[in-house]
Each structure stands twice: as structure tokens, then as C-alpha cells.
Amino acid sequence: MGDGSITPRLGNMKALLGIVAGAGASYGIYKLMSAGSFKRNKKSAPSDSPAVRSSSPARGGTPQPGSLLAKVSGLDVVCPRPADVASGGIIHQSPGNLEPQHLKMLLSCLENSSDPSDRCRILLTLGNAAAFTVNQNLIREFEGIRIIAGFLSDPEAEVRVQTLNALNNLCMNIPNQDQLKVYVPQVLELIEMSPVNSDLQLSALRLLTNLSVTDKHQHLLKESITLLLSLLVVSTETLQVQALKVLVNLSSNPDMMDDIVQAQAPASVVLLFDARTAPAVLVRLLTFAGNLKAWRPSAQVADELRRKQDCLFRVMLDESSQLHSKLVQLLSHPDGEIQAQVIRVLT
């Protein structure tokens, strides 16, 4: 790296890296297959994480209920923790009250860092700072989204994970989503090409969950339905839950339904409708199925879909599907919420 404008700031690098908050955001599958109640249904799938607190916190404040921040994927908001630093005039700072110049310096250091561990620490700090609305706006104004997203292709997997985590927090801001949408193809590629159940896949799915909370950018995920359905049958509970959060969001939008029911789906997805499936997975799977069942195709459309081999319509919605018999068996499930979801799907 050159010694230009960054040299006078090297003395502050350790100071900047010292601003690391406590509980930060937590951390491919090759393509397996080629390729008014909807809004209430989206909200019916419970979050498996503690409630996120605020949408427009004041600097240094904590998030309040009812905002976009509280409606996204359920990723824990970081807890600001003071960090003593030795230089740079940044003393006892927390991510919520970083000054604009601190964010500028962090972004500049990130661009010029040649050390992967330093990049991870800077990204972690920026990601924690981005849990606060004021910092989300400042980072966007400083072209920080472009700078941070540039590390989606970093050769170090952990750097890519921290990049996704930072972008995930930035995505809790609607204006930021307009800039983040251009990176959707790259995020989907990371999911496809990363090891199954990896931190990379989980962080990427969390970002897509937040981006799909509103209808505005859901069309960008039309081609991802088969990938998401495939993840359900090969991944662990944590990843299944996150993939289902995206599918529930998408299926809550009537305009997305044609693309969803035509997508190729593994026949084994029906086997997940089973009492042995983890409740956190099953309740979201039933919410997704309920959204699908609420869709009413014409007879002509249904006939056309029946001719599409292995499409989701045939796997889950057609009369020949095994889903109905699986649902009947779930009526005796000990979890009351699951029973309620089963009744909703069957009626």
C-alpha cells in the first residue's frame, strides 16, 4: 500500500481498531437444481432471536420497538461497549457515538489495509456502528457502502463474513437498500459457492432477509427460489430458519407468487413437514405453506403448472402432493402454535 495520505493516520490505526463493540453480528452450495392476509402471514413467523430495540436511535441510544430495525431478520443488534484507546483522541467511545470523522478514518483505513485481521476488525467496528440510524446515514453519505461491499470478493473468508455482517446492519435503512440492491447477484453467488452451513451462507441469508422485508426489491430474488428451497433439505436448523425467513417474506407478496410456484423444488422438501423437524423450522415452513395455499390459480394456470416437472406447485400444491397427508399427521403436534398453523393451511 502506498504511503500517501494514509501515513499520518497510521498512528491512529490501533485507536480506531480499539473501538470494537461487545456482541457483534453473528457469523456453497453448488446449484442443486437448474433453473388480504398476505402481510399478516409474513408477521406470523416468530423471530428466533431476542427482540431488536429502535429504528431511529439517537447517537449512543438503543433501538426502539416498531421500527424497520425491529422487523428485520431478528439478528441481534450489537451492544455498545466502551473501549479504551491509547491515541487518536477517541477515548471511551462506543459504536453509537462515533463522530463523523471517526467513520471517515475507519473507511479510509479499510480501503488501505493490507492485513486481513485489521480488515476484519475495522469491518466489525463499522458493522456495530451501523446498528444506529445516524451512522447508517453517515456511512452511506461517505460512500461507505461501496467501500465495504468491495470486500465481498476478499480472498479471506472471515473478511467476507464481516463484510456481509456490516452490510446487513446497513440494510436496516431504507435509503441504503437502494444502493445495496446492486450486490444481490454477488451475495447469491456467495451462498451458492460457499460450503453448506458455513458462516458465509448464514450471513448472506441474513442480508437477503433484511433486503426482502419490504416488497420493493423482492423481484431481485426471483431466480433464488430454487437455491433457497434446496438449502432447506441439505442444511442445519440455523440455516433452514434463515432461508425460510426469506421465503416467507417473498411469499407474502402476491406479485412474487407466479415465480415461486414455478421454481424447481426438491421433492424431499415435503418430508420436512414432520413432527421430528425442529419447531423453529416447522412453524416457518407452515407459514410459507400457508402463504402458498392462499394463492388461487385459475384452472388454466394450474394445468400449465402440472406439466412443469418438479416445480414447487406440483411438490406442495397439486392434488397429487403428499403435503396434505403430512399436514393431517401434524394436527396432533404438541406445540400449539404449530397446530394453529396446520389448521390454517388445511382450511
C-alpha positions in Angstrom: 0.0 0.0 0.0 1.2 3.5 -0.8 2.3 5.9 1.9 0.3 8.8 0.7 -2.5 10.4 2.7 -2.9 7.4 4.9 0.6 7.6 6.5 -0.3 10.4 9.1 -3.2 8.2 10.2 -1.2 5.0 10.9 -0.7 6.2 14.4 -4.5 6.2 14.8 -5.0 2.7 13.4 -4.8 1.0 16.8 -7.0 3.6 18.3 -9.6 3.1 15.6 -9.4 -0.7 15.9 -9.9 -0.4 19.6 -13.5 0.7 19.1 -14.8 -2.8 19.0 -18.3 -3.3 20.4 -19.2 -6.3 22.6 -21.7 -8.6 21.0 -21.3 -8.0 17.2 -23.4 -9.5 14.5 -23.0 -13.3 14.5 -21.1 -15.1 11.5 -21.6 -23.2 -1.3 -23.8 -25.0 -2.1 -23.3 -25.7 -5.8 -26.6 -25.4 -7.7 -28.6 -28.5 -6.8 -31.2 -27.8 -9.5 -31.3 -25.7 -12.6 -33.2 -23.5 -13.1 -56.0 -9.8 2.3 -53.9 -11.7 4.6 -50.5 -11.8 3.0 -48.9 -9.2 5.1 -50.3 -10.8 8.3 -48.8 -14.1 7.2 -45.4 -12.5 6.9 -45.6 -11.3 10.5 -46.9 -14.7 11.8 -43.5 -16.4 11.7 -41.9 -15.6 15.0 -38.3 -14.4 15.4 -35.9 -16.8 17.0 -33.7 -14.0 18.3 -34.3 -11.6 21.1 -36.4 -8.6 20.1 -34.4 -5.9 18.4 -34.7 -2.5 20.0 -35.2 1.0 17.9 -35.4 2.4 14.4 -34.1 5.8 14.8 -32.0 5.8 17.9 -30.2 8.9 18.9 -26.5 8.7 18.8 -25.5 6.4 21.6 -29.1 5.4 22.2 -30.7 2.0 21.8 -33.2 0.9 19.1 -36.9 1.2 20.0 -39.7 -1.3 19.1 -41.8 -1.0 16.0 -39.2 0.3 13.5 -37.7 -1.3 10.5 -34.8 -2.4 12.7 -37.3 -4.4 14.8 -38.9 -6.0 11.8 -35.9 -7.4 10.0 -34.3 -10.8 10.3 -34.0 -11.0 14.1 -30.2 -10.5 14.1 -29.2 -9.2 17.5 -28.3 -5.6 17.5 -24.8 -5.1 18.9 -24.5 -3.9 22.4 -22.2 -0.8 22.5 -19.3 -1.2 24.9 -16.8 1.5 25.8 -13.3 0.8 24.6 -10.2 2.5 26.0 -7.8 3.6 23.3 -4.3 4.9 23.5 -4.2 7.6 20.9 -6.2 9.5 18.3 -8.4 11.4 20.7 -11.0 8.6 20.7 -11.5 7.9 24.4 -14.2 5.8 25.9 -16.2 5.7 22.6 -19.0 3.3 21.7 -20.2 2.4 18.2 -23.3 4.6 18.8 -21.4 7.8 19.4 -18.6 7.7 16.9 -18.1 11.1 15.3 -18.3 11.5 11.5 -14.5 12.0 11.3 -14.0 8.6 13.0 -16.2 6.9 10.4 -14.3 8.6 7.6 -11.0 7.4 9.1 -12.2 3.9 9.5 -13.4 3.7 5.9 -10.0 5.2 4.7 -8.1 2.6 6.8 -10.3 -0.2 5.4 -9.5 0.8 1.9 -5.8 0.9 2.5 -5.4 -2.1 4.9 -3.2 -5.0 3.7 -3.7 -7.0 6.9 -6.8 -9.4 6.8 -7.1 -9.3 10.6 -7.2 -5.5 10.5 -9.8 -5.5 7.8 -11.9 -7.9 9.9 -11.7 -5.6 13.0 -12.5 -2.5 11.0 -15.5 -4.1 9.4 -16.7 -5.4 12.7 -16.4 -1.9 14.2 -18.2 -0.3 11.2 -20.9 -3.0 11.3 -21.5 -2.4 15.0 -21.7 1.3 14.4 -24.2 0.7 11.6 -26.7 -0.6 14.1 -27.5 3.1 14.7 -29.5 5.1 12.2 -27.3 8.2 12.3 -24.2 6.1 11.4 -26.1 4.2 8.7 -26.8 7.6 7.0 -23.3 8.9 7.5 -21.7 5.7 6.1 -23.9 6.0 3.0 -23.0 9.7 2.6 -19.3 8.9 2.9 -19.7 6.3 0.0 -19.0 3.6 2.7 -21.5 1.1 1.2 -19.4 0.9 -2.0 -16.2 0.7 0.0 -17.5 -2.0 2.4 -19.1 -4.0 -0.4 -15.8 -4.1 -2.3 -14.7 -6.7 0.3 -17.4 -9.2 -0.7 -14.7 -10.6 -3.0 -11.9 -10.5 -0.5 -9.8 -13.8 -0.6 -10.2 -14.3 3.2 -13.5 -15.9 4.1 -13.7 -14.2 7.5 -13.3 -10.8 5.9 -16.3 -11.7 3.6 -18.3 -12.7 6.6 -17.6 -9.4 8.4 -18.4 -7.6 5.2 -21.8 -9.3 5.0 -22.5 -8.5 8.7 -21.7 -4.8 8.2 -23.9 -4.7 5.0 -26.7 -6.4 7.0 -26.8 -3.7 9.6 -26.6 -1.0 6.9 -29.5 -2.7 5.2 -31.8 -1.8 8.1 -32.0 1.6 6.5 -34.4 2.0 3.5 -32.2 4.5 1.6 -29.3 2.2 2.0 -31.2 -0.6 0.4 -31.3 1.3 -2.9 -27.5 1.1 -3.0 -27.2 -2.4 -1.6 -29.6 -4.0 -4.2 -26.8 -4.0 -6.9 -24.9 -6.5 -4.8 -27.6 -9.1 -4.7 -26.1 -11.3 -7.5 -22.8 -11.3 -5.7 -24.4 -12.3 -2.4 -26.4 -15.1 -4.1 -23.2 -16.3 -5.7 -21.5 -16.4 -2.2 -24.4 -18.6 -1.0 -24.1 -21.0 -3.9 -20.3 -21.3 -3.9 -19.7 -21.4 -0.1 -19.6 -24.6 2.0 -23.0 -25.7 3.2 -23.8 -24.4 6.7 -20.9 -22.0 6.6 -20.9 -18.6 8.3 -20.7 -17.1 4.9 -24.0 -18.7 3.9 -25.7 -17.6 7.1 -24.5 -14.0 6.9 -25.5 -13.8 3.3 -29.0 -15.1 4.0 -29.4 -12.6 6.9 -28.6 -9.8 4.4 -31.2 -11.1 1.9 -33.8 -11.4 4.7 -33.4 -7.8 5.6 -33.5 -6.7 2.0 -36.7 -8.7 1.4 -38.6 -7.3 4.4 -40.4 -4.8 2.0 -41.7 -5.6 -1.4 -39.5 -3.0 -3.2 -36.5 -5.3 -4.0 -38.0 -8.7 -3.8 -38.1 -9.1 -7.6 -34.3 -9.3 -7.4 -34.6 -12.7 -5.7 -36.8 -14.3 -8.3 -34.0 -16.6 -9.5 -33.0 -17.6 -6.0 -36.2 -19.6 -5.1 -34.7 -23.0 -6.1 -31.5 -22.3 -4.3 -33.4 -21.4 -1.1 -35.6 -24.5 -1.3 -32.5 -26.7 -1.9 -30.9 -25.3 1.2 -33.9 -26.4 3.3 -33.1 -30.1 2.6 -29.3 -30.0 3.0 -28.6 -27.6 5.8 -28.8 -27.4 9.6 -31.6 -25.8 11.6 -30.0 -22.4 11.8 -29.6 -22.1 8.1 -33.0 -23.6 7.4 -34.6 -20.9 9.6 -32.8 -18.2 7.8 -33.7 -19.5 4.3 -37.3 -19.8 5.4 -37.3 -16.2 6.6 -36.5 -15.1 3.1 -39.1 -17.5 1.6 -41.8 -16.3 4.0 -41.0 -12.7 3.1 -41.2 -13.4 -0.7 -44.4 -15.5 -0.4 -46.1 -12.7 1.5 -46.0 -10.7 -1.8 -48.8 -11.8 -4.3 -46.7 -10.4 -7.1 -43.9 -12.9 -6.4 -46.2 -16.0 -6.3 -46.0 -16.9 -10.0 -42.2 -17.1 -9.8 -42.3 -19.0 -6.6 -44.7 -21.8 -7.6 -42.9 -22.3 -11.0 -39.5 -22.7 -9.3 -38.0 -26.1 -9.3 -38.1 -27.7 -5.9 -36.6 -30.9 -4.4 -39.4 -33.4 -3.8 -37.9 -34.1 -0.3 -38.9 -30.7 0.9 -42.3 -32.2 1.8 -40.5 -34.6 4.2 -39.8 -31.6 6.4 -43.4 -31.4 7.4 -42.8 -33.9 10.2 -43.1 -33.8 14.0 -39.3 -34.6 14.1 -38.5 -31.3 12.4 -37.3 -28.6 14.8 -40.2 -26.4 15.8 -38.4 -23.2 14.8 -38.1 -24.6 11.2 -41.6 -26.2 11.1 -43.5 -23.1 12.2 -41.9 -21.1 9.4 -42.3 -23.9 6.9 -46.0 -24.0 7.7 -46.2 -20.2 7.4 -44.6 -20.5 3.9 -47.1 -23.3 3.0 -50.0 -21.2 4.2 -48.9 -18.3 2.0 -48.8 -20.6 -0.9 -52.2 -22.1 -0.2 -53.7 -18.7 -0.1 -52.8 -18.3 -3.7 -55.6 -19.3 -6.1 -54.6 -20.0 -9.7 -57.1 -20.3 -12.4 -57.8 -23.8 -13.8 -55.7 -23.0 -16.9 -52.7 -21.8 -14.9 -53.0 -24.9 -12.6 -53.0 -27.2 -15.7 -49.9 -25.5 -17.1 -48.1 -25.8 -13.8 -48.9 -29.5 -13.6 -47.0 -30.0 -16.8 -43.8 -28.5 -15.2 -41.8 -31.3 -13.8 -40.5 -30.8 -10.3 -41.9 -27.3 -9.9 -43.0 -26.2 -6.4 -46.7 -26.2 -7.4 -46.5 -30.0 -8.1 -44.4 -30.7 -5.0 -46.6 -28.8 -2.5 -49.9 -27.5 -4.0 -51.1 -30.1 -6.5 -53.7 -32.7 -5.6 -51.0 -35.4 -6.1 -48.8 -33.8 -3.5 -48.0 -35.7 -0.2 -48.4 -32.5 1.7 -52.0 -33.0 2.7 -51.4 -36.3 4.4 -48.3 -34.9 6.2 -50.3 -32.0 7.5 -53.0 -34.2 8.9 -50.4 -36.1 10.9 -49.2 -32.7 12.3 -52.6 -32.0 13.8 -51.5 -33.9 16.9 -48.3 -31.9 17.3 -47.7 -30.9 20.9 -46.8 -27.3 20.0 -50.0 -25.2 20.0 -48.6 -22.7 17.5 -47.7 -25.4 15.1 -51.2 -26.9 15.4 -52.7 -23.5 14.7 -50.5 -23.1 11.6 -51.5 -26.6 10.4 -55.2 -25.8 10.7 -54.7 -22.5 8.8 -53.0 -24.4 5.9 -55.7 -27.1 5.8 -58.7 -24.7 5.8 
